Amino acid sequence: MTVPHGRMVLVCTGNTCRSPLGEVLARRAVQRLGLPVAVASAGLAAVPGAPAAAEARAIAAEMGLDLSTHRARRVEDVRSGPALWLTMTPSQSRELRERYGIEAEPLLVHARRLGVPVPAGDGVADPLGGDAARYRDVARILEQALEGIAGIWAAASVVSRAEGGGRMQTKTIALPRLGGLRPTLESTALKLLEEAGELAETIGKFRALSGERARPPG
């Protein structure tokens, strides 16, 4: 599994509801885990400079996040260099590919493929015109998917700085595959628990908590 140590771009229609909420939620998730992933958002039919919807700003504030300074951007405004592009619906992924040649995947499809438990369906419904409860439901779905993805990335690439060497060690987890089948949520969870135990042992050695010292890679 490859962790995209670069950029994630979340895309919806107007870049005023779903993708702005996704942007701040994703940014919080990767920052909490110390992942070097930049996050941006855009809209396929965005009016540049438009603020986030009032309902989206209110729900973000409820979650301890701030959308007060958000301004809508077009895909062209954020298209610079490699990125993981995630959309709210399959049709948006198709439009990105047809209009811009950008390969994208619906957020829920991507999350489910990584083993993150998310609601059924391939799309996150547009809450525009809905009440606060509808926006809140969308925000919770986005949070569940994005925090799950960030968690999988963090577990899949364990990075630690070797004492005195200043070099980084990266470990990639190979999730179990049998007969070409995709990993199940259960097998993924078991593998992550196994790796977490190894990580805890390494950290203990690194900090001399076990009486041993971690050595830089040879």
C-alpha positions as CSV (number, residue, x, y, z in Angstrom):
1,M,0.0,0.0,0.0
2,T,1.4,3.4,-1.0
3,V,0.9,6.4,1.2
4,P,0.5,9.5,-0.9
5,H,3.1,11.7,0.8
6,G,2.0,14.7,-1.3
7,R,-1.4,16.1,-1.9
8,M,-5.1,15.1,-1.6
9,V,-7.7,17.1,-3.5
10,L,-11.4,16.7,-2.7
11,V,-13.9,17.6,-5.4
12,C,-17.6,18.4,-5.4
13,T,-19.8,20.6,-7.6
14,G,-19.6,24.1,-6.3
15,N,-16.8,23.8,-3.6
16,T,-19.1,25.4,-1.0
17,C,-20.5,22.4,0.9
18,R,-19.1,18.9,0.7
19,S,-15.5,19.4,-0.5
20,P,-14.8,22.3,1.9
21,L,-16.0,20.2,4.8
22,G,-13.9,17.3,3.5
23,E,-10.9,19.6,3.2
24,V,-10.9,20.8,6.8
25,L,-11.7,17.3,8.1
26,A,-9.0,15.6,6.1
27,R,-6.5,18.3,7.1
28,R,-7.2,17.7,10.7
29,A,-7.0,14.0,10.3
30,V,-3.5,14.0,8.6
31,Q,-2.2,16.6,11.0
32,R,-3.2,14.6,14.0
33,L,-1.3,11.7,12.7
34,G,1.7,13.7,11.5
35,L,1.3,12.7,7.9
36,P,3.0,14.9,5.4
37,V,0.0,15.2,3.1
38,A,-1.3,18.6,1.9
39,V,-5.1,18.9,1.4
40,A,-7.0,21.1,-1.0
41,S,-10.5,21.2,-2.5
42,A,-12.2,22.4,-5.7
43,G,-15.5,22.4,-7.5
44,L,-16.3,21.3,-11.1
45,A,-18.8,24.2,-11.4
46,A,-17.3,26.5,-8.8
47,V,-17.8,30.3,-8.8
48,P,-14.3,31.4,-7.8
49,G,-14.2,33.3,-4.5
50,A,-17.7,32.2,-3.3
51,P,-17.7,31.5,0.5
52,A,-18.7,28.2,2.0
53,A,-22.4,27.7,2.6
54,A,-23.6,29.1,5.9
55,E,-24.8,25.7,6.9
56,A,-21.4,24.2,6.1
57,R,-19.7,26.9,8.2
58,A,-22.0,26.2,11.1
59,I,-21.4,22.5,11.1
60,A,-17.7,23.0,10.8
61,A,-17.8,25.2,13.8
62,E,-19.7,22.5,15.7
63,M,-16.8,20.1,14.9
64,G,-14.2,22.6,16.1
65,L,-13.2,23.6,12.5
66,D,-13.2,26.9,10.7
67,L,-14.6,27.5,7.2
68,S,-15.0,31.3,7.6
69,T,-12.1,32.1,5.3
70,H,-12.8,29.4,2.7
71,R,-13.3,30.6,-0.9
72,A,-14.4,28.4,-3.8
73,R,-11.9,27.3,-6.3
74,R,-12.1,25.6,-9.7
75,V,-10.2,22.4,-10.6
76,E,-7.9,24.6,-12.7
77,D,-7.0,26.6,-9.6
78,V,-5.6,23.6,-7.7
79,R,-4.2,21.4,-10.5
80,S,-0.5,21.5,-9.8
81,G,1.6,18.3,-9.5
82,P,0.6,14.8,-8.5
83,A,-2.3,14.3,-6.1
84,L,-4.8,11.8,-5.0
85,W,-8.1,13.1,-6.4
86,L,-11.3,12.1,-4.5
87,T,-14.8,13.1,-5.5
88,M,-18.2,13.0,-3.9
89,T,-19.9,10.9,-6.6
90,P,-18.9,8.6,-9.5
91,S,-20.2,11.0,-12.0
92,Q,-17.8,13.7,-10.8
93,S,-14.9,11.2,-11.2
94,R,-16.0,10.6,-14.8
95,E,-16.2,14.3,-15.4
96,L,-12.7,14.9,-14.0
97,R,-11.4,12.2,-16.4
98,E,-13.3,13.4,-19.4
99,R,-12.7,17.2,-19.0
100,Y,-9.2,17.2,-17.5
101,G,-7.7,13.8,-18.0
102,I,-7.5,13.4,-14.2
103,E,-7.9,10.0,-12.7
104,A,-10.1,10.2,-9.6
105,E,-12.1,7.9,-7.4
106,P,-15.2,8.5,-5.3
107,L,-14.3,9.1,-1.7
108,L,-16.5,6.3,-0.3
109,V,-15.3,3.8,-3.0
110,H,-11.7,4.6,-2.1
111,A,-12.3,4.3,1.6
112,R,-14.1,1.0,1.2
113,R,-11.3,-0.4,-1.0
114,L,-8.8,0.3,1.8
115,G,-11.0,-1.5,4.3
116,V,-12.5,1.6,6.0
117,P,-16.1,0.9,7.2
118,V,-18.3,3.5,5.5
119,P,-22.0,3.7,4.7
120,A,-23.4,1.8,1.7
121,G,-23.4,3.5,-1.7
122,D,-20.8,5.1,-3.8
123,G,-21.7,8.8,-3.4
124,V,-22.0,11.5,-0.7
125,A,-25.3,13.3,-1.4
126,D,-25.3,17.1,-1.9
127,P,-26.8,18.8,1.2
128,L,-27.4,22.0,-0.6
129,G,-30.9,23.3,0.3
130,G,-31.2,20.9,3.2
131,D,-31.4,21.6,6.9
132,A,-28.7,21.5,9.5
133,A,-29.3,17.8,10.1
134,R,-28.6,17.0,6.5
135,Y,-25.3,18.9,6.6
136,R,-24.4,17.2,9.8
137,D,-25.0,13.7,8.4
138,V,-22.8,14.6,5.4
139,A,-20.1,15.9,7.7
140,R,-20.2,12.7,9.7
141,I,-19.9,10.5,6.6
142,L,-16.9,12.6,5.4
143,E,-15.3,12.5,8.8
144,Q,-15.7,8.7,9.1
145,A,-14.2,8.1,5.6
146,L,-11.3,10.6,5.8
147,E,-10.2,9.7,9.3
148,G,-10.3,6.0,8.4
149,I,-8.2,6.6,5.3
150,A,-5.7,8.7,7.2
151,G,-5.5,5.9,9.9
152,I,-4.8,3.3,7.2
153,W,-2.1,5.5,5.7
154,A,-0.5,6.0,9.1
155,A,-0.4,2.3,9.9
156,A,0.8,1.4,6.4
157,S,3.8,3.7,6.5
158,V,5.4,3.8,9.9
159,V,8.0,6.6,9.9
160,S,10.5,7.1,12.7
161,R,13.7,9.2,12.9
162,A,16.8,7.1,13.8
163,E,18.7,8.5,16.8
164,G,21.5,10.8,15.7
165,G,21.3,9.7,12.1
166,G,18.7,12.1,10.9
167,R,17.5,9.5,8.5
168,M,13.9,8.3,8.1
169,Q,12.8,4.7,8.2
170,T,9.7,3.7,6.3
171,K,7.8,0.5,6.6
172,T,5.2,-0.6,4.1
173,I,2.6,-3.1,5.2
174,A,1.5,-5.8,2.7
175,L,-2.1,-6.5,3.5
176,P,-3.1,-10.2,3.3
177,R,-4.4,-11.4,-0.1
178,L,-5.6,-14.9,-0.8
179,G,-6.4,-16.0,-4.4
180,G,-6.5,-12.5,-5.6
181,L,-9.2,-11.5,-3.1
182,R,-9.2,-8.0,-1.6
183,P,-8.4,-7.7,2.0
184,T,-11.4,-7.9,4.3
185,L,-12.0,-5.4,7.1
186,E,-11.2,-8.2,9.6
187,S,-7.9,-9.3,8.0
188,T,-6.9,-5.6,7.6
189,A,-7.6,-4.9,11.3
190,L,-5.6,-8.0,12.4
191,K,-2.7,-7.0,10.3
192,L,-2.8,-3.4,11.7
193,L,-2.8,-4.7,15.2
194,E,0.2,-6.9,14.5
195,E,2.1,-4.0,13.0
196,A,1.1,-1.7,15.9
197,G,2.7,-4.2,18.3
198,E,5.9,-4.2,16.3
199,L,5.8,-0.4,16.2
200,A,5.4,-0.2,20.0
201,E,8.4,-2.4,20.5
202,T,10.5,-0.3,18.1
203,I,9.5,2.9,19.9
204,G,10.3,1.4,23.2
205,K,13.8,0.5,22.0
206,F,14.3,3.9,20.4
207,R,13.5,5.7,23.7
208,A,15.5,3.2,25.8
209,L,12.3,2.2,27.6
210,S,13.2,-1.5,27.3
211,G,16.9,-1.0,28.1
212,E,17.8,-1.4,24.4
213,R,18.6,1.2,21.8
214,A,17.3,1.2,18.3
215,R,20.1,1.2,15.7
216,P,20.0,3.2,12.4
217,P,19.5,1.0,9.3
218,G,22.8,-0.4,8.1
